Amino acid sequence: MDAPVRLTDAQMRQYIADGYIALDIDLPRSFHERVYARTQEVFEKEGNPGNNVLPRIPALAEGYGHPVVDGALRSVLGDGYYMHPHRHCHHNPPGSPGQTMHIDSWARRRHTTRMTMVFYYPQDTPAERGPTGVVAASHSYNDRPEGDARWDEIKLAGDAGTVVLVHYDIWHRGTPNTADEPRYMMKFLFARMDEPMRPTWHATGEEWRDDTGFHPAMRETVWNWHTGAPHAAGSAGADDMDELLPRLGADSETDALDAAYEIAGAGEAAVPALVSELSHRSARVWRGAGYALSSIGAPAVDALTAATQSDDADTRNRAAAVIGDIGLPAATATSTLIDLLKDPDTTVRQHAANALGIVSQESGDAILPLIGALDDGDEWVRRFASMSIAQLAPNMNGEMHALTPALGDDNRYVRANTMFALRRAGTDEARERLLDELAVARWCPTTTRETTF
């Protein structure tokens, strides 16, 4: 297998700034024509295959496993990334009016990269054929940014074989298709399994550089996080708090985001006021406080841990979410997050289950409590718990038998995450159990209604 082609410093800066980057894969045009023909056949005979698009069109594995795609994913997600079981072929038929601009529903609304999408067109997709449209640099925004030419829609038009790596939270849509032929776009999701410890792109040791002057502290903070040396890039001091805190609620989200990342530069001195803002009624304010606290990192963990004991469920779940976003420097909060798996509020349990797979990656302490959370009645608690177990699976030590009942969970993603956990566990016993499950779950790509055996 060819070595992965990792992103350069310049490409990584582009991804952090714009939220997407086009990739050039050198597969022959005949490959894309075969994928397009097979896609049309599947849609005509069976309809949209949904998550089963890969076994129905197995050639996609060659495209998504291409060294350029693999290298880009390693660059932004780390070497141990996970091809998420959710993938979809977006069919844009002739005459369609297009979609409204949106963020996908699973968005975590965080600025570091823990999930990405990779788009692929198997056919030529000029502007009139309804390519996906994105708003560059919008992946940091909770509301669709508008108001000047910076936020104009960019149509990701291109020839057959166009591949674009996209931050999961970017604002995007399918644009109107005024051509006579359908447009197919394969969308695959990929997730980070391991927190960054070093740069995983072709890094040369450069510091952040950006000539635009747009969101300088935010972008440099995200760059620092990707290098494995997270630290806030804001320049504020304790004396600036009175001026900056009210700006978390600014009418302009651009101004509010800049204020959040500048405040983070004040470090520990800013923590009490920011934690207090987690209880604010305005989503813009409490989210901004969360961005600042996660950028401050370890000095904020004790105060956030205390906030998880609030009588207010919203404060508890926001504090748990920020702890998770801090990552490994918040490992001291592991026991508190484990306790929150039993919280009466569903959203708190969801955030705790998600956070444990991030903050406790250097131990196996959370594995059994997370396995216990797989009995939760809430689907999303189980989904987050199973993903966290997969993240922690290299630390497994005798928990496999307790985990394997999740292979029969009603939710498809819990089952898939559990299989990936067995793969990551890496023991002979885990591999045998995984092979047993795959033998039963085997999907034959050539078995159809016309050829059943």
N, C-alpha and C positions, 0 to 999 in steps of 0.2 A: 504494500500500500504506500502511495506517495505521501511524503511528509506534509503536514498541514501548512498552508500558506497563511501566516499570521498577519494581522493588520500592522501597518507602520504607525509611528507616532502621529503623523499627519492624518491618517485615516481614523485613528482612535480619537483625535481631537475633533474631527468632523462628526463622528458618531455622538460624542458627548454633547457637542454644540447643537447639532441639527436633529438628533434623534433617529437618524437613519443613514444608511450608506449603501450604495449600489455595488454589486459584486460582479466580476467578469469571470464566468466559468466557460471553459473552452470545449464544451461538448459539441459534436457536430449537429448541424441543423436537422439531419435525419433523426437524431435522438428525440428532439423536441416534436418533430412531426409524428413520431410513433406515440409519444405521450399524449399528444392532442387527439390523435385518432382513437386511442384507447379510452381517453376521457369521454369523447363523444359517444362511443359505443356503450360505455357503462351508463351514462346518463340516459341514453335512448332506451336501453333495455331494463334498467333497474332504478333509475332516478339517482339522486345524490347519495353517494355511499357514506357521507359523514365521516366519522372517525375511522371508518374502514377504507378510506381512500388509498392508503399505502398498500394493503394486501390486494386491493382490486386493481391497482396500477403499480405493480412492484418496481417498475423502472424508476419511480421517483426516488427510491433509495440511493440510486447512483447519483442523482442530482444533489440530494441533500447530504450525501456523504462525500461530495466532491472536496478535494483538499482546500479549495478556496473558501467554500462554505464552512467546512469543518474548522479551518484556521480562524475564520472570522468569529465563529461561535466560541472557540477557545479563548480568543482575545477578549471578548466582552463578558463571558460567563465562567471562564476557568476551564481547565482541562477535563474535569469530571462532569461536564454538563449532561443534562437529561433531555432526550427527545420526549416531550410531554405527550401523553396519549390522546390529547385533543388536537385534531387537525381537521381541516375543512377545505373543500374545493368550492370557491365562490363563483357561482355561475351568474354572469351578467348578460341577459339575453338581448337581442336586438330590440330597440325601441324602449328600453328601460329608462325610467326617469332618474335613476341613481338613488343613492342613499342620502340621508342627512349626515352631517359631520358628527362624529362620536368618538368616545373612548370605549374600548371593549369592556364588557361588564365585570371581568375578573380583575380589573386594574387595582393595584394596591396604592396608587397615588403616592409613590415614593420615587426619589430621583436617582438612586443608585440602581444598578442593573442586576435584578434577580430573575427577570423573565424577558424574553425577546420573542419576536415573530420573524419568520423568514417567508417572504412572498416569492412566488415563481410563476411566470407566464409560459405556457408551452406553445403559444402562438404569438405572431406579431401583434402588438397592442399599441397602435397609434392613439392619439388623443381622442379621436372620434369613436374608438371601440370600447370606451368605458374603463380605462385603467383606474387603479386605486389612486385617490388623491390624498395628499397629506399636507399638514401645516408644519413647515420646518420649525424646529425649536419649541414645538407645542407640548412635548412630552413632559415638561415640568409644570404644566398648567392644569388646574382643576376645572376652570371654565375656559370655553373656547376663546382664545385670544383674537381680538379683532381691533380695527381702528386705524391701521395704516398698512402700507404695502408689504411690510415685513410679514404679515400674517396671511398673505394671499395663498390660495391653494396651489400646490404643485402637483401636477399629474405625473405619476410614475410611469410614463409611456416608455416603450422600448420594443426591441425585436424579440422574437421567440428566444427563450433562454434567459431573459432578464430575471435577475435575482436581486432582491433588496432585503437587507437585514434592518429590522425596525425595532425601536424600543417599544415595549408592550403598551405603554401609556400614551403613545402619540395620538393626536387627533387625526382621524382619517375617514374616508368613505369610498364606496364604489361610485364612480362618476357616471353620468348618463351615457348609454351606448347608442349612438346614432348611426352605427354601421349596420351592415346586413348580416353579419356573422356574430355568433356568441363570443364572449370573452370568458375564459376560465382563468382563475387565479388560485393557486394552491397556497394555503396558509398553514404553516406548521409552527407550533409553539415549542420553545426550549427554555429550560429552567436551570438556574445556578444551583449546584449542590454544595459547593465548598466556598467559604468566605475567602476573599482575596488575601494572599500572604505576600505576593510579589506581582509585578506586571506579568501578564500572560500573553501580551502581544509582543511584537518585535521592537522592544523598547531600547532606546539608546541612552537612557538616563536623563532625558530632557525634563525640565520643569514645564508646567502649563504655560502655553502661549496662545493668545487670542487677540487679534487686532481689532475685533468688532467693539470691544468695550461693553458688550451686552452680558448681563448677569455675571460679572467677573468672579465674585466670591463664590457663587454657587457652582459655576463650572470648574473652578480650580479645586473646590472641596470634593466634587465628584471624581475628578482626575486623581486627587490624592488617595481617595478610597480605593480606586481601581489599582493603584500601585501597591496596595497592601500596607500603606503607612498613613492611615486616615488622620487628618487633622483639619480643623476649620481654617478657611482662608480669609475670613472676615477680619476687618481691621478695627472694629469698635472696641472701646474700653468701657469700664464701669461707668464713667462719667457721661457716656453717650446713651445710656439706657432710657432716660426720660424722653429723649427725642425719638428714639427708634421704636420703642415698644408700641406706641399708638399707631405707627405705620404698618404694623402687622394686619390691621384692618383697613388699609388704604383702599380706595375705590378701584385703583389700578392694581391688578394682581401682579404686574411687573414690579411695581414699587413695593408691594407687600413681600414678594419673594426676595428682593434685594435687601429689605430690612431684616428678614429672618436670617439670612446668611451673614450679614454684617454683624448682627447681634451675637452670633456664635463666636465671633472673635473675642468677645469679652470673657469667654470661658466660664469657669465656676461661679464668678460673680453674678452672671446672668441667670443662673439656674433657678433660684427661688421664684423670681418673677415669671419666668417662662413656664414653670410647672403650674403655677397659679392660672396661667392663661389656658391650660388644657381644659378647664371647666367653662370656658367662654361659650356664649351662645352662637357666636359667629364661626362657621366652619373655616373661613379664611384665617381667622385669628388663631384658632386652636391648631389648625394644620401648620401654620407658620411657626407657632411655638414648637411644634413637633419637629419641623425641619431644623430649627436652631438647636434643639436639644440633641437630636441624633448626630448633628455635626460636632457638638461639644464632646459627645462620647462619654468616656469613663467617668469624668467628674459629675455627670448628671445622673448616674445610675442609682445612687442611694436615694436621692429625692424622688426619682421616678418609681422606685420600688415602694417607697412610702405612699406614693399616690395611688398605687394599686390597691391600697386598703381603704380608699375613700368610700363613703356611703353612696356616692353617685356612680352609677354603672357606666355612664359615658366617660367619666374621668378615669375609671379603672381600665376601660378598654383602650382608651387613647394612650394611657401610660404604658400598657402592655405592648401596644403596637410600636411605640417609640423604642422601648427596650429591645424589641426584635430588630428594629432598623439599625440600632447601634452595633449589633452583632457581637463578635467575640469579646470586646471590651466589657460587655454586660454579663459575662458568665456568672458573676456573683449573684445575679438575680434568678438563677436556675431554680432554686428551691421555691421561690415565690411564684414563679410561673407554673411550676408543678402544682402548687396549691390552687392556682387559678383555674386549672382544668376542672375543678369541682365548683366553680363559681355559679351562682344561680342565673346569671345573665348569659345568654347564648353567645352574644358578640364577644364578651370577655373571654369565654372559653375558646372561641375561634382564634382570637388574637394570641392567646397564650399558647395554643397548639402550634400556630404558625411560628411564633417567636422561638420556641424551644429547639426547633431544628436548626436555627441560626446561631443562637448564643451559646449552646452547649455542645458544639461540634468537637470539642477536645475531650469529651468524656461520654460514658454511656449511661449516666445517672438518670437521664430523662426517658430512656427507651421503654422501660416497663410502665411508667405512668402514661406514656403516650399510647402504648398498646391497650391500656385500660380505657383510654379515651376513644378507642375504636368501637366501644359499646355505646357511645353517646347517641342519643336519639336524633341529633342534628347532623344532617348530611355534611355540612361544611366543616364542622368540628372534626368529623372522621376524615374528610379529605385533607385538611391541614395536618392532622395527626399522622396520617399515612405518609404524606410528603416529608414531614419532619423525621419520621422513622427511617425513610430512605436516605435522608441526609446524614443521619447518625449511624446508619447500618454498619460502616466499617468498625464501629466500636462495640458491636454486638458480642455478647459473651453468654451464650446459653438461653437467649430469649426467643429463639426461632420457633419453638413449639407453641409458645403463647401467641406468636404473630400469625401463624399459618391459617387460623380460622378466618382472618380478614380476606383471604383469597376467595371466600364465598360471600363477601359483602354485596348488598344490593346495588351499591354504587360502582359504576364502571371505573372511575378514577381511583377509588380506594383499592380496588382489585389490582389495577395496573401499577399503582405506586407500591403496593405490597410486593408485587413481582420484582420491581426494580430494587426494592430493599433487599430481597434475597440475592439478587445479582451483585449488589454492592457489598453485601456481607462477605462474599468471597470464599466461604468455607465449602468443603466438599459436601457437607450435609445440606447447606443452603442451595448449592447448585443442583443436587439431586432432586430436592423438593421443587425447585423452579422448573427443571426439565419435566417432572411429572405433571406439573400444572400446564406447561406449554403443550405437552402431548395431547391433553384433553381439550385445550382451548384452540388448537390448531385451526387456522382458517385457510382453506384452499382457494387460491386466486382464480382457478379455472373452473370451479364448480359453480354453475349458474342454473337458472330454471330450465335452460335448453340442454345442459349437460350435467345431470345430477350425479353421475358416477362414471 
